[in-house]
């Protein structure tokens, strides 16, 4: 494969990766107000220390979900639906 072919293939991969990153960012933007509201409620009623303990517990739960998911065992990211299979 020539340099130009390789560069063009990388552009296609970059566009697909940008779409995946964009989707993850959109999900995190939706979670931020929920986390902020939860932090404000817990912090307001129980104080900053309880709020920090809750944040640690939630981050730990997120880590467990990721570690227990089948994604950990993947050798590579699966192809997107509608993308042509790579040789």
N, CA, C and O of each residue as an XYZ file, in Angstrom:
348
protein
N       0.858     -1.165      0.000
C       0.000      0.000      0.000
C       0.906      1.230      0.000
O       1.823      1.322      0.815
N       0.656      2.167     -0.902
C       1.467      3.369     -0.992
C       1.167      4.350      0.126
O       0.200      4.188      0.871
N       2.008      5.371      0.233
C       1.822      6.369      1.287
C       0.485      7.082      1.144
O      -0.198      7.321      2.139
N       0.103      7.424     -0.086
C      -1.155      8.120     -0.299
C      -2.332      7.234      0.098
O      -3.276      7.699      0.737
N      -2.275      5.950     -0.283
C      -3.342      5.026      0.096
C      -3.448      4.918      1.609
O      -4.544      4.908      2.168
N      -2.296      4.837      2.262
C      -2.277      4.724      3.724
C      -2.855      5.986      4.358
O      -3.615      5.899      5.322
N      -2.502      7.155      3.828
C      -3.013      8.412      4.357
C      -4.526      8.512      4.168
O      -5.236      8.962      5.067
N      -5.018      8.096      3.008
C      -6.456      8.140      2.754
C      -7.197      7.166      3.661
O      -8.290      7.478      4.135
N      -6.623      5.999      3.908
C      -7.246      5.043      4.814
C      -7.290      5.596      6.232
O      -8.267      5.392      6.953
N      -6.240      6.291      6.630
C      -6.197      6.875      7.971
C      -7.261      7.952      8.131
O      -7.835      8.103      9.210
N      -7.528      8.701      7.064
C      -8.565      9.730      7.128
C      -9.924      9.078      7.362
O     -10.720      9.573      8.160
N     -10.192      7.981      6.678
C     -11.451      7.269      6.875
C     -11.572      6.731      8.289
O     -12.638      6.830      8.897
N     -10.504      6.166      8.822
C     -10.513      5.665     10.193
C     -10.692      6.800     11.183
O     -11.390      6.648     12.186
N     -10.063      7.942     10.905
C     -10.167      9.088     11.805
C     -11.606      9.608     11.864
O     -12.081     10.005     12.928
N     -12.288      9.605     10.737
C     -13.676     10.073     10.718
C     -14.565      9.149     11.547
O     -15.433      9.614     12.285
N     -14.349      7.854     11.424
C     -15.144      6.898     12.209
C     -14.837      7.044     13.695
O     -15.743      6.996     14.527
N     -13.565      7.221     14.026
C     -13.181      7.387     15.430
C     -13.760      8.680     15.983
O     -14.195      8.719     17.134
N     -13.772      9.728     15.186
C     -14.328     11.005     15.643
C     -15.816     10.866     15.941
O     -16.319     11.480     16.882
N     -16.518     10.072     15.157
C     -17.931      9.839     15.414
C     -18.155      9.112     16.725
O     -19.090      9.422     17.463
N     -17.294      8.142     17.015
C     -17.420      7.405     18.278
C     -17.108      8.305     19.459
O     -17.811      8.271     20.470
N     -16.066      9.105     19.342
C     -15.700     10.025     20.419
C     -16.800     11.044     20.639
O     -17.108     11.384     21.781
N     -17.394     11.535     19.571
C     -18.478     12.499     19.677
C     -19.669     11.896     20.419
O     -20.288     12.572     21.240
N     -19.991     10.651     20.144
C     -21.113      9.995     20.817
C     -20.843      9.851     22.307
O     -21.742     10.050     23.124
N     -19.614      9.509     22.665
C     -19.259      9.382     24.084
C     -19.343     10.735     24.772
O     -19.830     10.827     25.898
N     -18.873     11.790     24.106
C     -18.936     13.131     24.690
C     -20.379     13.569     24.917
O     -20.685     14.169     25.947
N     -21.256     13.283     23.983
C     -22.661     13.666     24.127
C     -23.273     12.964     25.334
O     -24.037     13.572     26.085
N     -22.943     11.692     25.524
C     -23.454     10.972     26.695
C     -22.921     11.586     27.986
O     -23.664     11.719     28.959
N     -21.645     11.961     28.006
C     -21.085     12.524     29.238
C     -21.665     13.904     29.523
O     -21.827     14.275     30.685
N     -21.979     14.664     28.485
C     -22.598     15.974     28.704
C     -23.969     15.805     29.357
O     -24.367     16.641     30.168
N     -24.680     14.767     29.026
C     -25.981     14.519     29.634
C     -25.866     14.063     31.081
O     -26.761     14.324     31.886
N     -24.770     13.383     31.421
C     -24.589     12.891     32.787
C     -24.104     13.985     33.734
O     -24.330     13.892     34.940
N     -23.455     14.999     33.225
C     -22.906     16.044     34.092
C     -23.962     16.755     34.921
O     -23.760     16.903     36.126
N     -25.080     17.206     34.350
C     -26.087     17.869     35.189
C     -26.678     16.938     36.245
O     -27.009     17.378     37.346
N     -26.813     15.651     35.914
C     -27.341     14.689     36.885
C     -26.366     14.547     38.049
O     -26.774     14.545     39.211
N     -25.087     14.430     37.737
C     -24.074     14.322     38.784
C     -23.978     15.590     39.613
O     -23.814     15.528     40.831
N     -24.080     16.735     38.962
C     -24.031     18.007     39.687
C     -25.223     18.139     40.632
O     -25.068     18.582     41.770
N     -26.399     17.761     40.169
C     -27.592     17.835     41.019
C     -27.477     16.874     42.201
O     -27.802     17.236     43.332
N     -27.019     15.659     41.941
C     -26.850     14.683     43.011
C     -25.823     15.179     44.031
O     -26.029     15.059     45.238
N     -24.718     15.735     43.534
C     -23.699     16.280     44.426
C     -24.220     17.439     45.255
O     -23.891     17.553     46.436
N     -25.025     18.293     44.656
C     -25.590     19.433     45.388
C     -26.558     18.966     46.474
O     -26.553     19.495     47.586
N     -27.381     17.983     46.153
C     -28.348     17.475     47.132
C     -27.627     16.803     48.298
O     -27.882     17.114     49.462
N     -26.718     15.871     47.971
C     -25.996     15.158     49.032
C     -25.119     16.121     49.825
O     -25.077     16.050     51.053
N     -24.421     17.019     49.137
C     -23.578     17.992     49.830
C     -24.384     18.932     50.699
O     -23.947     19.293     51.791
N     -25.551     19.334     50.234
C     -26.397     20.240     51.001
C     -26.960     19.605     52.255
O     -27.026     20.247     53.303
N     -27.368     18.349     52.158
C     -27.967     17.669     53.307
C     -26.937     17.046     54.245
O     -27.119     17.050     55.462
N     -25.851     16.507     53.676
C     -24.924     15.715     54.489
C     -23.506     16.265     54.545
O     -22.683     15.745     55.299
N     -23.198     17.288     53.780
C     -21.873     17.896     53.818
C     -20.951     17.416     52.707
O     -21.240     16.463     51.983
N     -19.835     18.116     52.607
C     -18.885     17.847     51.524
C     -18.229     16.480     51.659
O     -17.973     15.816     50.654
N     -17.958     16.056     52.871
C     -17.299     14.762     53.060
C     -18.169     13.621     52.537
O     -17.668     12.724     51.860
N     -19.454     13.646     52.842
C     -20.371     12.614     52.345
C     -20.455     12.664     50.825
O     -20.555     11.627     50.169
N     -20.414     13.864     50.272
C     -20.465     14.023     48.818
C     -19.239     13.378     48.162
O     -19.356     12.722     47.127
N     -18.071     13.570     48.769
C     -16.850     12.962     48.236
C     -16.886     11.442     48.355
O     -16.453     10.743     47.439
N     -17.394     10.922     49.469
C     -17.515      9.470     49.615
C     -18.458      8.902     48.550
O     -18.195      7.846     47.974
N     -19.550      9.610     48.299
C     -20.495      9.165     47.268
C     -19.832      9.163     45.886
O     -20.035      8.237     45.100
N     -19.047     10.193     45.596
C     -18.351     10.251     44.305
C     -17.393      9.075     44.151
O     -17.321      8.471     43.081
N     -16.656      8.746     45.216
C     -15.735      7.603     45.169
C     -16.518      6.313     44.939
O     -16.097      5.465     44.151
N     -17.648      6.160     45.617
C     -18.465      4.950     45.456
C     -18.995      4.831     44.026
O     -19.002      3.740     43.455
N     -19.433      5.936     43.454
C     -19.965      5.898     42.090
C     -18.864      5.612     41.073
O     -19.075      4.848     40.131
N     -17.686      6.220     41.257
C     -16.566      5.912     40.359
C     -16.167      4.441     40.477
O     -15.831      3.803     39.479
N     -16.205      3.906     41.694
C     -15.901      2.484     41.878
C     -16.918      1.598     41.171
O     -16.553      0.596     40.556
N     -18.194      1.965     41.259
C     -19.239      1.205     40.560
C     -19.034      1.252     39.046
O     -19.215      0.251     38.354
N     -18.657      2.422     38.543
C     -18.388      2.536     37.102
C     -17.230      1.632     36.698
O     -17.288      0.970     35.662
N     -16.183      1.603     37.512
C     -15.028      0.752     37.211
C     -15.436     -0.718     37.202
O     -14.995     -1.477     36.338
N     -16.272     -1.125     38.153
C     -16.739     -2.514     38.178
C     -17.557     -2.863     36.947
O     -17.404     -3.950     36.389
N     -18.410     -1.967     36.523
C     -19.220     -2.210     35.320
C     -18.307     -2.418     34.108
O     -18.526     -3.328     33.307
N     -17.295     -1.575     33.982
C     -16.366     -1.702     32.855
C     -15.575     -3.000     32.947
O     -15.437     -3.713     31.953
N     -15.052     -3.314     34.140
C     -14.237     -4.520     34.295
C     -15.038     -5.801     34.104
O     -14.476     -6.817     33.694
N     -16.328     -5.779     34.389
C     -17.168     -6.965     34.238
C     -17.790     -7.068     32.846
O     -18.442     -8.065     32.537
N     -17.598     -6.061     32.008
C     -18.214     -6.080     30.678
C     -17.399     -6.941     29.718
O     -16.209     -7.162     29.940
N     -18.027     -7.422     28.661
C     -17.297     -8.212     27.667
C     -16.288     -7.377     26.880
O     -15.435     -7.941     26.195
N     -16.365     -6.062     26.961
C     -15.441     -5.209     26.214
C     -14.001     -5.392     26.661
O     -13.080     -5.169     25.874
N     -13.788     -5.790     27.903
C     -12.433     -5.973     28.426
C     -11.705     -7.077     27.663
O     -10.492     -6.995     27.473
N     -12.421     -8.099     27.227
C     -11.810     -9.243     26.547
C     -11.582     -9.016     25.055
O     -10.980     -9.865     24.399
N     -12.043     -7.900     24.504
C     -11.890     -7.666     23.074
C     -10.428     -7.400     22.712
O      -9.737     -6.639     23.389
N      -9.975     -8.034     21.642
C      -8.625     -7.790     21.152
C      -8.575     -6.502     20.330
O      -7.544     -5.832     20.277
N      -9.695     -6.163     19.692
C      -9.784     -4.938     18.899
C     -11.236     -4.482     18.917
O     -12.135     -5.242     19.279
N     -11.451     -3.245     18.527
C     -12.803     -2.713     18.491
C     -13.555     -3.297     17.303
O     -13.013     -3.338     16.198
N     -14.795     -3.752     17.502
C     -15.572     -4.303     16.378
C     -15.865     -3.228     15.330
O     -15.861     -2.032     15.622
N     -16.116     -3.682     14.113
C     -16.458     -2.768     13.036
C     -17.825     -2.161     13.302
O     -18.695     -2.800     13.895
N     -18.006     -0.939     12.866
C     -19.304     -0.279     12.987
C     -20.263     -0.912     11.981
O     -19.833     -1.412     10.941
N     -21.539     -0.891     12.282
C     -22.554     -1.400     11.358
C     -22.561     -0.511     10.133
O     -22.601      0.714     10.247
N     -22.525     -1.116      8.978
C     -22.547     -0.356      7.734
C     -21.163     -0.070      7.182
O     -21.039      0.383      6.044
N     -20.111     -0.325      7.967
C     -18.758     -0.128      7.458
C     -18.334     -1.376      6.704
O     -18.673     -2.489      7.104
N     -17.600     -1.200      5.625
C     -17.098     -2.389      4.920
C     -16.034     -3.079      5.767
O     -15.258     -2.429      6.467
N     -16.012     -4.404      5.691
C     -15.019     -5.175      6.450
C     -13.639     -4.892      5.904
O     -13.450     -4.754      4.695
N     -12.666     -4.807      6.814
C     -11.272     -4.576      6.403
C     -10.602     -5.906      6.124
O     -10.888     -6.914      6.771
N      -9.710     -5.892      5.155
C      -9.019     -7.107      4.778
C      -7.899     -7.434      5.734
O      -7.210     -8.438      5.557
